[in-house]
Amino acid sequence: MESVGQVWTLIARFSNIDTKNWMDDTGSWWYDRNVPFGSTTDPSSNADMISPAFWLVSGREFKITRSDDPQHTTLLQTSGDCLGGQTFRAKITGYGDFRNGEPWELILSGCLGNCTVQYGGQYEITKGFARAKCNGSFLNADKVGFWCHLNWDGSVVMIGGGGGDCGRTYHGLGITGAEMASFVKGSRPEADFGDSPYSSGITKAYSLNLWIR
């Protein structure tokens, strides 16, 4: 994938059709996995994937597309040097160590970081984007937040507004209804992506691809 002379590299894919790899209780996919998994070159696959590029390729921005879109139209793209020349893993893990049930409730409510985004394509009807037009008490519609939470729920990457009129924070990538927001064992719902971790908030019909450049 090329855009204005720059190459987009596919680094990960989030699917709800198979094991909740991204919400594994250890958090190992985000933090520790050092071997690839899944189809690392096919963006049309509907299954979890992690590529070595997730921890090896540095970049400035990231974007999200749908697996069922043969045109790979951008649903969300960051701007303003969001990644700052880091790998995606370095960006995510730079906020703290939340392995093995350690909560990311480090502040009363909110996100540990955020970036400005633009939306496009089928984002309005894509799971995970339900708050993409909502301005919340601690994150607005034109943002993507990292390690966001409100009371017991949270997202590793929250898409759109959070708090206030926007309600819960479990919409985006890596979503959890666990107490204090964490990778947790037990009956609390989790999902690799969606508008909430409950059945009505997720889909198994397509997955979300993550790209870096």
C-alpha positions in Angstrom: 0.0 0.0 0.0 1.5 3.4 -1.0 0.4 6.9 -0.3 2.2 10.1 -1.4 5.4 8.1 -2.0 5.3 6.4 1.5 4.6 2.7 2.1 2.0 1.4 4.5 3.1 -1.8 6.3 0.5 -4.2 7.6 1.5 -5.0 11.2 -1.6 -6.6 12.9 -5.1 -7.7 12.6 -7.9 -7.9 15.1 -10.6 -10.5 14.8 -13.4 -11.8 17.0 -13.9 -15.0 15.1 -11.1 -16.9 16.9 -9.3 -16.8 20.2 -9.1 -13.5 22.1 -5.4 -13.3 21.4 -5.2 -9.5 21.8 -7.0 -9.7 25.2 -5.0 -12.6 26.5 -4.9 -12.5 30.3 -1.1 -12.1 30.3 -1.2 -9.2 27.8 1.6 -11.0 26.0 0.5 -10.2 22.4 0.9 -6.5 23.1 4.0 -6.7 25.2 6.0 -9.9 24.6 5.2 -11.9 21.5 8.3 -12.2 19.3 7.2 -14.6 16.6 4.6 -13.9 13.9 1.1 -15.4 14.0 -1.5 -15.7 11.2 -1.5 -14.4 7.6 0.9 -11.5 7.8 0.5 -10.3 4.2 -3.2 -10.9 3.4 -5.4 -8.0 4.6 -8.6 -9.9 3.5 -8.1 -12.6 6.1 -10.6 -12.7 9.0 -8.4 -14.0 11.8 -6.0 -12.5 14.3 -2.5 -11.7 13.1 0.6 -10.2 14.5 3.6 -9.5 12.2 7.2 -8.9 13.2 6.6 -5.4 11.9 4.5 -4.8 15.0 7.7 -4.6 17.0 10.3 -4.0 14.3 9.0 -1.3 11.9 9.1 2.3 13.1 6.8 5.0 11.8 5.0 8.3 12.3 1.3 7.4 11.7 -1.0 4.4 11.8 -4.3 3.6 10.1 -7.1 1.0 10.3 -8.9 -0.7 7.4 -11.5 -3.5 7.2 -10.7 -7.1 6.0 -13.9 -7.3 3.9 -13.0 -4.1 1.9 -11.0 -5.1 -1.2 -10.0 -1.5 -1.7 -8.6 -1.3 1.8 -10.2 2.1 2.3 -9.0 4.0 5.4 -11.4 4.0 8.3 -9.1 6.0 10.6 -5.8 7.6 10.1 -3.7 9.5 12.7 -1.9 12.8 12.0 0.6 15.0 13.8 3.4 12.4 14.1 1.4 10.2 16.4 4.0 7.5 16.8 7.0 9.8 16.8 9.3 7.4 15.0 8.5 4.4 17.3 7.2 1.0 16.6 3.6 0.4 17.5 4.6 -1.9 20.3 6.9 0.8 21.7 4.1 3.3 21.6 1.7 1.0 23.4 4.0 -0.3 26.0 5.6 3.1 26.7 2.6 3.9 28.9 3.2 1.2 31.5 3.2 -2.5 32.2 -0.4 -3.9 32.5 0.3 -7.6 32.2 -1.4 -10.3 34.1 -4.4 -8.4 35.4 -2.5 -5.2 36.4 -5.1 -2.5 35.9 -4.5 0.6 33.9 -6.6 2.7 36.2 -3.7 5.0 36.9 -5.9 8.1 36.9 -9.5 8.6 38.0 -10.9 8.3 34.5 -9.5 9.1 31.1 -6.7 8.1 28.7 -3.0 7.9 29.3 -2.3 9.3 25.8 -4.1 10.3 22.6 -3.6 11.3 18.9 -5.6 13.3 16.4 -7.3 11.2 13.7 -9.4 11.6 10.6 -12.2 9.2 9.6 -13.2 7.8 6.2 -14.8 4.9 4.3 -17.4 2.8 6.2 -16.4 4.0 9.6 -19.9 4.9 10.6 -21.1 1.3 10.3 -17.9 -0.4 11.6 -17.7 -2.0 15.0 -15.4 -0.1 17.3 -16.4 3.3 15.8 -19.7 3.9 17.7 -18.3 7.0 19.4 -16.5 8.4 16.4 -18.8 11.5 16.3 -19.1 11.9 20.1 -17.3 14.6 22.1 -16.8 13.3 25.7 -15.6 14.7 29.0 -12.0 13.5 28.6 -11.7 12.6 24.9 -13.3 14.1 21.8 -14.5 12.6 18.5 -11.4 13.5 16.5 -9.1 11.6 18.8 -7.9 8.0 19.4 -6.9 7.3 23.0 -4.4 4.9 24.5 -5.2 2.9 27.7 -8.5 4.6 28.4 -10.9 3.7 31.2 -14.0 4.7 33.1 -14.8 2.9 36.3 -14.5 -0.8 35.4 -14.2 -0.8 31.6 -11.5 0.3 29.1 -9.8 0.0 25.8 -6.2 -0.3 24.9 -6.9 1.9 21.8 -10.2 3.8 22.2 -11.7 5.2 19.1 -13.7 8.5 19.5 -15.1 10.2 22.5 -15.1 8.9 26.1 -16.8 9.9 29.3 -19.7 12.3 29.8 -22.4 12.0 27.1 -20.2 9.4 25.3 -20.6 7.0 28.1 -18.3 3.9 28.4 -14.8 3.5 27.2 -14.8 0.0 25.8 -15.0 0.9 22.1 -12.0 0.4 19.8 -9.2 -2.1 19.8 -8.6 -4.4 22.8 -11.7 -3.8 24.8 -12.6 -5.0 28.3 -15.3 -4.9 30.9 -12.9 -6.0 33.6 -12.9 -4.2 36.9 -10.6 -1.1 36.9 -9.7 -2.0 33.2 -7.2 -4.8 32.8 -6.4 -8.1 31.1 -8.2 -10.2 33.6 -9.2 -13.8 34.1 -12.8 -14.7 35.0 -16.2 -14.0 33.5 -15.8 -10.3 32.6 -16.3 -9.8 28.9 -13.4 -8.9 26.6 -13.1 -8.7 22.8 -10.3 -7.9 20.3 -12.4 -5.0 18.9 -15.9 -3.6 18.9 -18.3 -1.1 20.3 -18.5 -3.0 23.6 -17.3 -6.5 24.7 -20.9 -7.8 24.9 -22.3 -9.8 22.0 -24.3 -6.9 20.5 -21.2 -4.7 20.3 -18.9 -7.1 18.4 -18.9 -8.8 15.0 -17.4 -11.9 13.6 -18.1 -10.9 10.0 -14.9 -9.0 9.4 -11.7 -8.0 11.2 -9.7 -4.7 11.5 -6.3 -4.3 9.9 -3.6 -2.1 11.5 -1.0 -0.4 9.3 2.0 1.8 10.0 4.1 4.2 7.9 
